[in-house]
Amino acid sequence: MRINNADYRSVWWEHGRLKMIDQNRLPQDFVIAEFTSHEAVADAIRYMTVRGAPAIGAAGAFGLALAAQSAPETKFRASLKQARQLLITTRPTAVDLVNGVNYVYEEAIRFIPDIPHARQVAILAANEFANRSAEECRMLGEIGNTLIPDGARILTHCNAGALATVDWGTALAAIRAAHREGKQIFVYVSETRPRFQGARLTAFELEQEGISHAIIPDSASGYYFWKKEIDLVITGADRVCLNGDIANKIGTYQKAILAKEHGIPFYVSVPLSTFDLTCKEGGDIPIEFRPDDEVRIFGGVQLSNPGSPVLNPSFDITPASYITSIITPAGIFAPEEAAKKAQG
């Protein structure tokens, strides 16, 4: 991704440390955070220094690689098991996290009892997972671009850009590709309460690359559908089930219903790591509920009545019946067949 005219990834390994763009500081401050322990990485995932399913999958993979560097030789497997459990329980909905952590774990323990080799393999495996994710997102851009006509007015939700992945993005990968091809497009950026990932992060990425856009309140989407000013919707997902149901940032389901009612295509763009082949349907996906203060307070200011209880689900389920197609690195598929066909 381009930030201040330089190329970055959201997470990367450098000189024995994990580095990541601190997403909690954007857009006001551009800060690179560094990590040398898996415990610190777990906190970064939990408190959303890094966020977005593919990005936290890569962060988790690198977190386990850090654990492998410090695990005692006599307790190497046990230490990695403990680190794996800590990392994968930080955020329960996004399956990429489990896939990234487990990939590094399985690769590393293959080389026990040669512990020095296992430590090095853990780093190589984490880099491989991150690089594969970035390449799949690049392919999502090429493939998704074919669905975007010149002049399209596009609605997206939350941040499904390079910040949410290792690079390129999922939904924003297609938008980037369309823009770089010279298509005249416009993006409605749904603000995404309560953490405003659309208003803060998606808008930041689009501005950095000169893509025409405007931030709208979450509740304004229906107005623009009614005015016939939205031509298509593209979102990412945090998990895709075997039947094509998806989990994505809270508010996605309403947009899918609006798109269906107005006859507008609703596309979901995901790398292969977002498919959960053990999950039959959306009802099987665990939904993360986050702290009350995300709704009560913003920027240190109390927004709500202090004595009222808060419910803060971070994700909702969009049934396959509301999804036009799922964009994958292997092609574009009907939602009910995407899990099977994307895996080859």
C-alpha positions as semicolon CSV with decimal commas, in nm:
position;residue;x (nm);y (nm);z (nm)
1;M;0,000;0,000;0,000
2;R;0,106;0,360;-0,056
3;I;0,132;0,580;0,253
4;N;0,299;0,919;0,230
5;N;0,437;0,813;-0,112
6;A;0,615;0,506;0,029
7;D;0,524;0,135;0,009
8;Y;0,425;-0,053;0,326
9;R;0,270;-0,375;0,443
10;S;0,042;-0,377;0,746
11;V;0,257;-0,639;0,925
12;W;0,608;-0,765;0,853
13;W;0,916;-0,932;1,005
14;E;1,235;-0,730;1,029
15;H;1,559;-0,803;1,218
16;G;1,404;-1,053;1,457
17;R;1,102;-0,836;1,539
18;L;0,744;-0,813;1,426
19;K;0,652;-0,469;1,298
20;M;0,304;-0,342;1,224
21;I;0,124;-0,019;1,147
22;D;-0,060;0,090;1,462
23;Q;-0,416;0,115;1,333
24;N;-0,544;0,270;1,654
25;R;-0,332;0,579;1,583
26;L;-0,457;0,635;1,229
27;P;-0,541;0,864;1,059
28;Q;-0,399;1,131;1,289
29;D;-0,062;0,964;1,348
30;F;0,134;0,715;1,138
31;V;0,323;0,495;1,387
32;I;0,515;0,168;1,338
33;A;0,485;-0,056;1,644
34;E;0,748;-0,325;1,720
35;F;0,705;-0,653;1,907
36;T;0,950;-0,906;2,048
37;S;0,713;-1,138;2,239
38;H;0,402;-1,333;2,151
39;E;0,228;-1,196;2,462
40;A;0,264;-0,841;2,328
41;V;0,136;-0,954;1,989
42;A;-0,168;-1,111;2,159
43;D;-0,242;-0,778;2,325
44;A;-0,201;-0,598;1,992
45;I;-0,459;-0,828;1,834
46;R;-0,697;-0,807;2,129
47;Y;-0,684;-0,427;2,149
48;M;-0,692;-0,384;1,769
49;T;-0,352;-0,232;1,710
50;V;-0,379;-0,472;1,419
51;R;-0,721;-0,565;1,282
52;G;-0,880;-0,723;0,978
53;A;-0,900;-1,101;0,939
54;P;-0,599;-1,160;0,707
55;A;-0,385;-0,907;0,898
56;I;-0,449;-1,066;1,235
57;G;-0,388;-1,407;1,077
58;A;-0,042;-1,291;0,970
59;A;0,018;-1,119;1,304
60;G;-0,074;-1,440;1,484
61;A;0,162;-1,639;1,262
62;F;0,448;-1,401;1,340
63;G;0,348;-1,405;1,707
64;L;0,395;-1,781;1,719
65;A;0,728;-1,740;1,539
66;L;0,834;-1,506;1,821
67;A;0,724;-1,765;2,076
68;A;0,939;-2,025;1,899
69;Q;1,249;-1,805;1,937
70;S;1,218;-1,786;2,316
71;A;1,069;-2,129;2,400
72;P;1,305;-2,344;2,614
73;E;1,445;-2,642;2,426
74;T;1,326;-2,882;2,696
75;K;0,970;-2,746;2,681
76;F;0,954;-2,637;2,319
77;R;0,634;-2,814;2,217
78;A;0,452;-2,730;2,542
79;S;0,555;-2,364;2,521
80;L;0,435;-2,338;2,162
81;K;0,103;-2,501;2,255
82;Q;0,056;-2,246;2,530
83;A;0,144;-1,957;2,298
84;R;-0,088;-2,094;2,030
85;Q;-0,380;-2,104;2,272
86;L;-0,316;-1,750;2,392
87;L;-0,301;-1,612;2,038
88;I;-0,604;-1,788;1,891
89;T;-0,833;-1,688;2,178
90;T;-0,767;-1,315;2,144
91;R;-1,045;-1,270;1,886
92;P;-1,280;-1,563;1,820
93;T;-1,467;-1,474;1,498
94;A;-1,194;-1,440;1,232
95;V;-1,078;-1,785;1,120
96;D;-0,760;-1,647;0,955
97;L;-0,608;-1,610;1,302
98;V;-0,651;-1,980;1,378
99;N;-0,521;-2,075;1,033
100;G;-0,209;-1,857;1,059
101;V;-0,114;-1,966;1,410
102;N;-0,178;-2,334;1,340
103;Y;0,022;-2,324;1,017
104;V;0,336;-2,199;1,195
105;Y;0,282;-2,437;1,487
106;E;0,251;-2,746;1,266
107;E;0,552;-2,651;1,056
108;A;0,773;-2,581;1,358
109;I;0,699;-2,896;1,558
110;R;0,781;-3,114;1,258
111;F;1,148;-3,047;1,325
112;I;1,159;-3,141;1,693
113;P;1,409;-3,241;1,837
114;D;1,624;-3,015;1,616
115;I;1,511;-2,704;1,804
116;P;1,743;-2,449;1,637
117;H;1,607;-2,561;1,300
118;A;1,248;-2,551;1,430
119;R;1,297;-2,190;1,543
120;Q;1,414;-2,090;1,196
121;V;1,134;-2,283;1,029
122;A;0,880;-2,093;1,241
123;I;1,004;-1,763;1,098
124;L;1,007;-1,899;0,743
125;A;0,655;-2,039;0,784
126;A;0,518;-1,710;0,918
127;N;0,672;-1,521;0,627
128;E;0,533;-1,778;0,384
129;F;0,183;-1,740;0,530
130;A;0,202;-1,360;0,510
131;N;0,345;-1,359;0,156
132;R;0,081;-1,603;0,035
133;S;-0,192;-1,388;0,186
134;A;-0,056;-1,075;0,015
135;E;-0,037;-1,252;-0,322
136;E;-0,391;-1,386;-0,288
137;C;-0,515;-1,034;-0,216
138;R;-0,335;-0,904;-0,524
139;M;-0,519;-1,169;-0,724
140;L;-0,847;-1,066;-0,562
141;G;-0,786;-0,721;-0,705
142;E;-0,734;-0,850;-1,058
143;I;-1,034;-1,080;-1,046
144;G;-1,266;-0,843;-0,860
145;N;-1,186;-0,560;-1,101
146;T;-1,371;-0,750;-1,374
147;L;-1,695;-0,691;-1,181
148;I;-1,650;-0,314;-1,161
149;P;-1,773;-0,118;-1,464
150;D;-1,633;0,220;-1,557
151;G;-1,829;0,487;-1,374
152;A;-1,935;0,254;-1,092
153;R;-2,055;0,391;-0,761
154;I;-1,948;0,141;-0,497
155;L;-2,053;0,095;-0,134
156;T;-1,816;-0,078;0,107
157;H;-1,829;-0,139;0,481
158;C;-1,563;-0,142;0,753
159;N;-1,202;-0,158;0,633
160;A;-1,126;-0,432;0,382
161;G;-0,814;-0,263;0,253
162;A;-0,441;-0,324;0,276
163;L;-0,443;-0,230;0,645
164;A;-0,685;-0,516;0,713
165;T;-0,472;-0,762;0,518
166;V;-0,097;-0,793;0,468
167;D;-0,118;-0,586;0,150
168;W;-0,362;-0,484;-0,128
169;G;-0,682;-0,562;0,063
170;T;-0,986;-0,773;-0,021
171;A;-1,274;-0,544;-0,122
172;L;-1,036;-0,251;-0,168
173;A;-0,801;-0,462;-0,381
174;A;-1,063;-0,463;-0,657
175;I;-1,125;-0,091;-0,609
176;R;-0,749;-0,020;-0,626
177;A;-0,718;-0,227;-0,943
178;A;-1,011;-0,047;-1,107
179;H;-0,865;0,293;-1,018
180;R;-0,518;0,203;-1,147
181;E;-0,675;0,084;-1,473
182;G;-0,820;0,430;-1,516
183;K;-1,184;0,355;-1,441
184;Q;-1,383;0,650;-1,309
185;I;-1,522;0,513;-0,983
186;F;-1,666;0,658;-0,664
187;V;-1,672;0,488;-0,323
188;Y;-1,928;0,540;-0,050
189;V;-1,740;0,468;0,274
190;S;-1,974;0,351;0,547
191;E;-1,833;0,490;0,873
192;T;-1,862;0,158;1,065
193;R;-1,960;0,228;1,422
194;P;-1,859;0,198;1,697
195;R;-1,485;0,201;1,608
196;F;-1,521;0,390;1,278
197;Q;-1,289;0,168;1,073
198;G;-1,452;0,292;0,754
199;A;-1,428;0,660;0,842
200;R;-1,074;0,630;0,982
201;L;-0,902;0,354;0,785
202;T;-1,082;0,297;0,454
203;A;-1,106;0,671;0,393
204;F;-0,736;0,707;0,482
205;E;-0,634;0,442;0,229
206;L;-0,854;0,586;-0,047
207;E;-0,725;0,938;0,011
208;Q;-0,364;0,817;0,004
209;E;-0,421;0,667;-0,343
210;G;-0,634;0,949;-0,480
211;I;-0,952;0,743;-0,518
212;S;-1,272;0,948;-0,522
213;H;-1,485;0,878;-0,215
214;A;-1,705;1,018;0,062
215;I;-1,774;0,902;0,417
216;I;-2,140;0,842;0,499
217;P;-2,311;0,754;0,829
218;D;-2,393;0,384;0,857
219;S;-2,762;0,474;0,867
220;A;-2,738;0,672;0,539
221;S;-2,684;0,366;0,319
222;G;-3,056;0,316;0,265
223;Y;-3,093;0,673;0,144
224;Y;-2,833;0,623;-0,130
225;F;-2,988;0,291;-0,235
226;W;-3,325;0,466;-0,254
227;K;-3,173;0,741;-0,470
228;K;-3,032;0,472;-0,703
229;E;-2,681;0,604;-0,650
230;I;-2,519;0,270;-0,558
231;D;-2,428;0,029;-0,838
232;L;-2,265;-0,248;-0,638
233;V;-2,149;-0,342;-0,288
234;I;-1,815;-0,507;-0,207
235;T;-1,713;-0,616;0,142
236;G;-1,460;-0,850;0,294
237;A;-1,541;-1,122;0,548
238;D;-1,394;-1,264;0,865
239;R;-1,520;-1,617;0,802
240;V;-1,691;-1,799;0,516
241;C;-1,886;-2,118;0,589
242;L;-1,934;-2,425;0,373
243;N;-2,284;-2,314;0,274
244;G;-2,169;-1,963;0,177
245;D;-2,287;-1,776;0,487
246;I;-2,034;-1,517;0,605
247;A;-1,944;-1,329;0,920
248;N;-1,832;-0,970;0,872
249;K;-1,824;-0,644;1,065
250;I;-2,151;-0,554;1,233
251;G;-2,373;-0,368;0,989
252;T;-2,292;-0,586;0,688
253;Y;-2,619;-0,779;0,709
254;Q;-2,831;-0,464;0,677
255;K;-2,641;-0,360;0,364
256;A;-2,692;-0,703;0,211
257;I;-3,067;-0,680;0,272
258;L;-3,078;-0,332;0,117
259;A;-2,882;-0,452;-0,186
260;K;-3,116;-0,749;-0,233
261;E;-3,426;-0,529;-0,205
262;H;-3,290;-0,284;-0,462
263;G;-3,155;-0,544;-0,705
264;I;-2,792;-0,436;-0,653
265;P;-2,506;-0,692;-0,665
266;F;-2,354;-0,772;-0,326
267;Y;-2,003;-0,918;-0,356
268;V;-1,777;-1,062;-0,087
269;S;-1,402;-1,075;-0,150
270;V;-1,181;-1,313;0,054
271;P;-0,846;-1,495;0,044
272;L;-0,846;-1,872;0,092
273;S;-0,749;-1,841;0,459
274;T;-1,093;-1,693;0,536
275;F;-1,279;-2,012;0,445
276;D;-1,364;-2,235;0,741
277;L;-1,417;-2,585;0,605
278;T;-1,526;-2,708;0,949
279;C;-1,811;-2,455;0,974
280;K;-2,135;-2,565;0,808
281;E;-2,338;-2,245;0,840
282;G;-2,344;-1,898;0,989
283;G;-2,514;-2,007;1,309
284;D;-2,200;-2,205;1,397
285;I;-1,975;-1,896;1,395
286;P;-1,883;-1,754;1,739
287;I;-1,966;-1,383;1,754
288;E;-1,728;-1,161;1,946
289;F;-1,884;-0,912;2,187
290;R;-1,650;-0,625;2,267
291;P;-1,626;-0,387;2,565
292;D;-1,909;-0,147;2,649
293;D;-1,683;0,157;2,638
294;E;-1,640;0,126;2,261
295;V;-2,003;0,241;2,240
296;R;-2,013;0,465;2,547
297;I;-1,697;0,667;2,485
298;F;-1,517;0,805;2,182
299;G;-1,206;1,021;2,198
300;G;-1,242;1,043;2,573
301;V;-1,594;1,189;2,544
302;Q;-1,897;1,016;2,699
303;L;-2,148;0,963;2,416
304;S;-2,429;0,774;2,585
305;N;-2,635;0,779;2,899
306;P;-2,393;0,653;3,168
307;G;-2,650;0,435;3,345
308;S;-2,778;0,246;3,042
309;P;-2,649;-0,103;2,958
310;V;-2,471;-0,162;2,626
311;L;-2,475;-0,454;2,382
312;N;-2,175;-0,448;2,147
313;P;-2,159;-0,739;1,900
314;S;-1,861;-0,689;1,671
315;F;-1,988;-0,904;1,381
316;D;-2,309;-1,020;1,219
317;I;-2,399;-1,304;0,983
318;T;-2,498;-1,248;0,621
319;P;-2,675;-1,555;0,477
320;A;-2,561;-1,689;0,141
321;S;-2,901;-1,603;-0,007
322;Y;-2,816;-1,231;0,015
323;I;-2,475;-1,267;-0,153
324;T;-2,446;-1,240;-0,530
325;S;-2,097;-1,391;-0,560
326;I;-1,785;-1,460;-0,356
327;I;-1,460;-1,338;-0,511
328;T;-1,165;-1,568;-0,439
329;P;-0,809;-1,604;-0,573
330;A;-0,936;-1,906;-0,767
331;G;-1,223;-1,720;-0,935
332;I;-1,572;-1,585;-0,875
333;F;-1,827;-1,834;-0,743
334;A;-2,185;-1,857;-0,625
335;P;-2,174;-1,845;-0,244
336;E;-2,305;-2,198;-0,189
337;E;-2,025;-2,349;-0,401
338;A;-1,740;-2,110;-0,318
339;A;-1,587;-2,309;-0,031
340;K;-1,556;-2,623;-0,243
341;K;-1,449;-2,464;-0,570
342;A;-1,201;-2,216;-0,422
343;Q;-1,005;-2,500;-0,265
344;G;-0,960;-2,663;-0,606
